[in-house]
């Protein structure tokens, strides 16, 4: 059988094109809790990662002049450290080019060792435990302020602005909860200020009667809770039922749109003060407002908490790849260390430890069951 010589170059070209296409896929892993009590936050994060990937692909993302396809590999850690390390290894085995995640410090910190050993870059949009970047892993970054700043600022605010004297502290025994509570205690110093009680619960508990009854006897002006909104909301309900009229304060874990729904009328008016790691004001607010509108249009739901930081994490990783002209973590890591990127959450630059420089905090309260911004501070 005679084969036309005209078909041979075409066949070779098609085979080469298929091979080139296969080589032009850049895999970005995302990990968050899309099941369990924090699933509303994990889904928020995953939606934002997918939105960033879709936008980059739609624009024809290129590296070193070559068009590439970005692929999101999303995994669920269920806020569980064991599951977190298991999916971290799964992503390593899948040969991803970088990781965005995790949400919880308790999963992000142990997973970071696995990514480090594999030579991968990890950008966390939500991990606030100081331990995360203190490990000395070259590829570990975060785009939010850490617990030292968040907890310490809240402690100072409680004493200097709210003028509280008697403070009770509760944490959920997670890496995040204990860390932010400890930093809050360090910041809550002043004449006549006393920590009248320290209690703890768990991230899955539903009954806080015993610890709250103990706290009620000590008549605190303020209760600080280190943990997530899935516990903070029911805890506020039980505080109200027990007649505890103290102010309630927490870090970014409780500082969500969902807290008002979870707490019901127990959230009160100006009773809850919390802080989110991050925040913009002034000229940067338009970019954030535009992002929130695009997110709602794409997903059909409002931003819960960390979505803008996930979006920026993907974008800053992609920008570093473009600057390095490579998706190889060893090659784009140096570019990430020196990057200055204008994102929807503000200017992203990292210090020598991988922490965001001059990280912002946003203070919120709740009015009419809705989270209401008070101020952005740096």
C-alpha positions as CSV (number, residue, x, y, z in Angstrom):
1,X,0.0,0.0,0.0
2,X,1.4,3.4,-1.0
3,X,1.3,6.2,1.5
4,X,1.2,9.7,0.3
5,X,4.4,11.6,1.3
6,X,2.2,14.7,1.8
7,X,0.6,13.0,4.8
8,X,3.8,12.2,6.6
9,X,4.8,15.8,7.6
10,X,1.2,16.4,8.6
11,X,1.2,13.3,10.8
12,X,4.5,14.3,12.4
13,X,3.2,17.8,13.0
14,X,0.0,16.5,14.6
15,X,2.0,14.1,16.9
16,X,4.4,16.9,17.9
17,X,1.5,19.3,18.6
18,X,-0.1,16.7,20.8
19,X,3.2,16.1,22.7
20,X,3.7,19.9,23.1
21,X,0.2,20.3,24.4
22,X,0.8,17.6,27.0
23,X,3.9,19.4,28.2
24,X,2.1,22.7,28.5
25,X,-0.1,21.9,31.5
26,X,0.9,23.6,34.8
27,X,-0.8,22.0,37.8
28,X,-1.6,24.1,40.9
29,X,-2.9,22.3,43.9
30,X,-5.4,23.7,46.3
31,X,-6.3,22.3,49.7
32,X,-9.0,23.4,52.0
33,X,-11.8,21.8,54.2
34,X,-14.7,21.3,51.7
35,X,-16.2,18.8,54.2
36,X,-16.7,19.1,58.0
37,X,-17.6,22.1,60.2
38,X,-15.5,24.6,58.2
39,X,-16.7,23.5,54.8
40,X,-18.3,26.9,54.0
41,X,-14.9,28.4,54.3
42,X,-13.1,25.7,52.3
43,X,-15.6,25.9,49.5
44,X,-15.2,29.7,49.5
45,X,-11.4,29.1,49.0
46,X,-11.8,26.5,46.4
47,X,-14.2,28.6,44.4
48,X,-11.7,31.5,44.4
49,X,-8.8,29.3,43.3
50,X,-10.9,28.0,40.4
51,X,-12.0,31.5,39.5
52,X,-8.4,32.6,39.3
53,X,-7.4,29.6,37.2
54,X,-10.3,30.1,34.8
55,X,-9.5,33.8,34.4
56,X,-5.9,33.2,33.6
57,X,-6.7,30.5,31.1
58,X,-9.3,32.7,29.4
59,X,-6.7,35.4,28.9
60,X,-4.3,33.0,27.3
61,X,-1.7,32.6,30.1
62,X,1.8,32.3,28.8
63,X,5.2,31.3,30.3
64,X,8.3,32.3,28.4
65,X,6.2,33.2,25.4
66,X,4.5,29.8,25.2
67,X,0.8,29.5,25.9
68,X,0.1,27.0,28.8
69,X,-3.0,25.6,30.4
70,X,-3.3,26.0,34.1
71,X,-5.0,23.0,35.8
72,X,-6.4,23.1,39.4
73,X,-6.0,20.0,41.5
74,X,-8.3,20.5,44.5
75,X,-8.2,18.4,47.6
76,X,-10.2,18.2,50.8
77,X,-8.4,18.1,54.2
78,X,-11.6,18.4,56.3
79,X,-9.6,20.5,58.8
80,X,-8.0,17.3,59.9
81,X,-4.1,17.1,60.2
82,X,-3.9,13.5,59.2
83,X,-6.1,14.0,56.1
84,X,-4.1,17.2,55.4
85,X,-0.8,15.4,55.2
86,X,-2.4,12.6,53.2
87,X,-3.7,14.9,50.5
88,X,-0.4,16.9,50.6
89,X,1.5,13.7,49.6
90,X,-1.2,13.0,47.0
91,X,-0.5,16.4,45.4
92,X,3.3,15.8,45.6
93,X,2.8,12.5,43.8
94,X,0.7,14.3,41.2
95,X,3.7,16.5,40.5
96,X,2.0,19.8,41.0
97,X,4.0,23.0,40.3
98,X,2.8,24.8,43.4
99,X,0.3,24.7,46.3
100,X,-2.3,27.2,47.4
101,X,-3.5,26.3,50.9
102,X,-4.2,25.2,53.5
103,X,-6.9,27.1,55.4
104,X,-6.3,25.9,59.0
105,X,-3.0,26.3,60.7
106,X,-3.4,22.8,62.1
107,X,-3.3,21.2,58.7
108,X,-1.1,23.7,56.9
109,X,1.8,23.4,59.3
110,X,2.3,19.6,59.1
111,X,1.6,19.6,55.4
112,X,4.3,22.3,54.8
113,X,7.0,19.8,55.8
114,X,5.9,17.4,53.0
115,X,5.8,20.3,50.4
116,X,9.3,21.5,51.6
117,X,10.8,18.0,51.3
118,X,9.4,17.8,47.8
119,X,10.9,21.2,46.8
120,X,7.5,22.8,46.3
121,X,6.2,26.3,46.8
122,X,3.3,26.7,49.2
123,X,1.4,30.0,49.5
124,X,-1.2,30.0,52.3
125,X,-4.1,32.4,52.0
126,X,-5.2,31.8,55.6
127,X,-2.6,30.2,57.8
128,X,-1.8,32.6,60.7
129,X,0.2,30.4,63.2
130,X,3.6,32.0,63.7
131,X,5.1,28.5,63.6
132,X,4.3,28.2,59.8
133,X,7.0,30.5,58.7
134,X,9.3,30.0,61.7
135,X,10.2,26.5,60.4
136,X,12.6,28.0,57.9
137,X,11.1,26.4,54.8
138,X,12.2,28.4,51.8
139,X,9.0,27.8,49.9
140,X,6.5,28.6,52.6
141,X,4.7,32.0,52.1
142,X,1.5,33.6,53.4
143,X,-0.5,36.5,52.2
144,X,-2.2,37.4,55.6
145,X,-0.9,38.8,58.8
146,X,0.1,36.2,61.4
147,X,-1.3,35.4,64.9
148,X,1.3,37.6,66.6
149,X,-0.1,40.6,64.9
150,X,-3.7,39.6,64.9
151,X,-4.0,38.3,68.4
152,X,-1.7,41.0,69.9
153,X,-3.6,43.8,68.1
154,X,-6.9,42.5,69.5
155,X,-5.5,42.3,73.0
156,X,-4.3,45.9,72.8
157,X,-7.6,47.0,71.4
158,X,-9.5,45.3,74.2
159,X,-7.5,47.1,76.9
160,X,-6.9,50.5,75.3
161,X,-10.1,51.1,73.4
162,X,-12.7,48.9,75.0
163,X,-11.3,49.6,78.5
164,X,-12.0,46.1,79.7
165,X,-10.5,44.9,83.0
166,X,-11.6,41.3,83.5
167,X,-10.9,39.0,80.6
168,X,-11.8,35.3,80.1
169,X,-10.0,33.3,77.4
170,X,-11.3,30.1,75.7
171,X,-9.5,28.2,72.9
172,X,-10.4,25.1,70.9
173,X,-7.0,23.4,71.3
174,X,-6.1,23.6,67.6
175,X,-2.8,25.1,66.5
176,X,-4.7,28.2,65.3
177,X,-7.0,28.5,68.4
178,X,-4.2,28.2,71.0
179,X,-1.9,30.4,69.0
180,X,-4.2,33.4,68.6
181,X,-5.4,33.1,72.2
182,X,-1.8,33.1,73.5
183,X,-0.9,36.2,71.4
184,X,-4.1,37.9,72.5
185,X,-3.1,37.3,76.2
186,X,0.3,38.8,75.5
187,X,-1.3,42.0,74.1
188,X,-4.0,42.4,76.8
189,X,-1.7,44.1,79.3
190,X,-2.5,47.2,81.3
191,X,-3.1,48.6,84.8
192,X,-5.8,46.6,86.6
193,X,-6.3,44.2,83.7
194,X,-6.7,40.6,84.8
195,X,-7.1,37.3,83.0
196,X,-9.8,35.9,85.3
197,X,-10.1,32.5,83.6
198,X,-8.6,30.3,80.9
199,X,-10.7,27.4,79.5
200,X,-10.6,25.2,76.5
201,X,-13.0,23.2,74.3
202,X,-12.6,21.3,71.0
203,X,-13.2,22.2,67.4
204,X,-16.0,19.7,67.3
205,X,-17.7,20.3,70.7
206,X,-21.3,21.5,70.8
207,X,-21.9,21.9,74.6
208,X,-19.9,24.6,76.4
209,X,-22.1,24.8,79.5
210,X,-19.5,23.7,82.0
211,X,-16.8,26.1,80.9
212,X,-19.2,29.0,80.5
213,X,-20.7,28.4,83.9
214,X,-17.2,28.6,85.4
215,X,-16.5,31.8,83.5
216,X,-19.8,33.4,84.5
217,X,-18.9,33.1,88.2
218,X,-15.8,35.3,87.5
219,X,-17.8,38.1,85.9
220,X,-15.7,38.9,82.9
221,X,-16.1,42.1,80.9
222,X,-14.9,40.3,77.8
223,X,-14.6,36.7,76.6
224,X,-12.0,36.0,74.0
225,X,-12.4,32.9,71.9
226,X,-9.6,31.3,69.8
227,X,-11.3,29.1,67.3
228,X,-13.7,29.0,64.3
229,X,-17.2,30.4,63.7
230,X,-18.7,26.9,63.8
231,X,-18.0,26.9,67.5
232,X,-18.1,30.6,68.2
233,X,-21.7,30.9,67.0
234,X,-23.2,28.2,69.2
235,X,-21.0,29.5,72.1
236,X,-22.6,32.9,71.8
237,X,-26.0,31.3,72.0
238,X,-25.1,29.5,75.2
239,X,-23.5,32.6,76.7
240,X,-26.8,34.4,76.2
241,X,-28.8,31.5,77.7
242,X,-26.6,31.6,80.8
243,X,-26.9,35.3,81.2
244,X,-23.3,36.2,80.4
245,X,-23.4,39.8,79.1
246,X,-19.7,40.2,78.4
247,X,-18.4,41.4,75.0
248,X,-17.1,38.6,72.8
249,X,-13.9,38.8,70.8
250,X,-12.1,36.5,68.4
251,X,-9.7,36.4,65.5
252,X,-10.3,35.7,61.8
253,X,-11.7,32.2,62.5
254,X,-14.9,33.7,63.9
255,X,-14.9,36.9,61.9
256,X,-17.1,35.6,59.1
257,X,-20.4,36.5,57.4
258,X,-21.8,33.2,58.7
259,X,-21.3,34.1,62.4
260,X,-24.4,36.2,62.5
261,X,-26.5,33.2,61.2
262,X,-24.8,30.7,63.5
263,X,-25.2,32.9,66.6
264,X,-28.7,34.2,65.8
265,X,-29.8,37.1,68.0
266,X,-27.0,36.2,70.5
267,X,-24.6,38.1,68.2
268,X,-26.1,41.3,69.6
269,X,-25.4,44.8,68.5
270,X,-21.7,45.9,68.7
271,X,-21.2,43.0,71.2
272,X,-18.8,41.0,69.0
273,X,-15.5,42.5,68.0
274,X,-13.3,40.5,65.7
275,X,-10.4,40.9,63.3
276,X,-9.7,39.5,59.8
277,X,-6.2,39.1,58.7
278,X,-6.0,41.4,55.7
279,X,-8.2,44.3,54.5
280,X,-8.1,47.3,52.2
281,X,-9.3,50.9,52.3
282,X,-9.0,54.0,50.2
283,X,-8.2,53.5,46.5
284,X,-7.8,49.7,47.0
285,X,-11.5,49.3,47.9
286,X,-12.7,49.5,44.3
287,X,-10.6,46.4,43.3
288,X,-12.0,44.5,46.3
289,X,-15.6,45.5,45.5
290,X,-15.1,44.5,41.8
291,X,-13.7,41.1,42.9
292,X,-16.6,40.5,45.2
293,X,-19.1,41.3,42.4
294,X,-17.3,39.0,40.0
295,X,-17.1,36.2,42.6
296,X,-20.9,36.5,43.3
297,X,-21.7,36.4,39.6
298,X,-19.5,33.4,38.9
299,X,-20.4,31.3,42.0
300,X,-23.8,32.6,43.0
301,X,-22.7,33.1,46.6
302,X,-21.1,35.9,48.6
303,X,-17.5,35.9,49.7
304,X,-17.3,34.2,53.1
305,X,-13.8,35.2,54.2
306,X,-10.6,34.2,52.5
307,X,-11.6,34.0,48.9
308,X,-9.8,37.3,47.9
309,X,-6.6,36.0,49.5
310,X,-6.9,32.6,47.7
311,X,-7.4,34.5,44.4
312,X,-4.3,36.6,45.0
313,X,-2.3,33.6,46.0
314,X,-2.9,32.0,42.7
315,X,-2.3,35.2,40.8
316,X,1.0,36.0,42.6
317,X,2.2,32.4,42.0
318,X,1.4,32.7,38.3
319,X,3.1,36.1,38.1
320,X,6.3,34.6,39.7
321,X,6.2,31.8,37.0
322,X,6.0,34.4,34.3
323,X,8.8,36.5,35.7
324,X,11.0,33.4,36.0
325,X,9.9,32.1,32.5
326,X,9.4,28.8,34.2
327,X,6.8,26.8,36.2
328,X,9.7,24.9,37.9
329,X,9.4,25.8,41.7
330,X,13.2,25.9,42.0
331,X,13.3,28.6,39.3
332,X,10.2,30.7,40.2
333,X,10.9,30.6,44.0
334,X,13.6,33.4,43.7
335,X,11.1,35.5,41.8
336,X,8.4,35.0,44.4
337,X,10.8,36.1,47.2
338,X,11.4,39.5,45.5
339,X,8.0,40.0,43.9
340,X,5.9,43.1,44.4
341,X,2.4,42.4,43.2
342,X,-0.7,44.6,43.3
343,X,-3.6,42.3,44.1
344,X,-7.2,42.7,45.1
345,X,-6.1,42.5,48.7
346,X,-3.4,45.1,48.4
347,X,0.3,45.1,47.7
348,X,1.9,41.7,48.2
349,X,5.5,41.5,49.1
350,X,7.2,39.0,51.4
351,X,9.8,39.4,54.1
352,X,12.8,37.1,54.5
353,X,10.6,34.6,56.4
354,X,7.8,34.4,53.8
355,X,5.5,36.5,55.8
356,X,3.6,39.3,54.1
357,X,5.2,42.7,54.6
358,X,3.1,45.3,56.4
359,X,0.1,43.0,56.7
360,X,-3.3,44.7,57.3
361,X,-6.0,43.8,59.8
362,X,-9.6,44.7,59.5
363,X,-11.7,45.2,62.7
364,X,-15.4,44.2,62.5
365,X,-18.4,44.2,64.7
366,X,-22.0,42.9,64.0
367,X,-25.1,45.1,63.6
368,X,-28.5,43.6,62.7
369,X,-26.8,40.2,62.4
370,X,-24.5,41.5,59.7
371,X,-20.7,41.8,59.8
372,X,-19.9,45.5,59.7
373,X,-16.4,46.9,59.2
374,X,-15.0,49.3,61.8
375,X,-11.5,50.0,60.5
376,X,-8.4,48.7,58.6
377,X,-5.2,49.0,60.5
378,X,-1.6,48.1,59.7
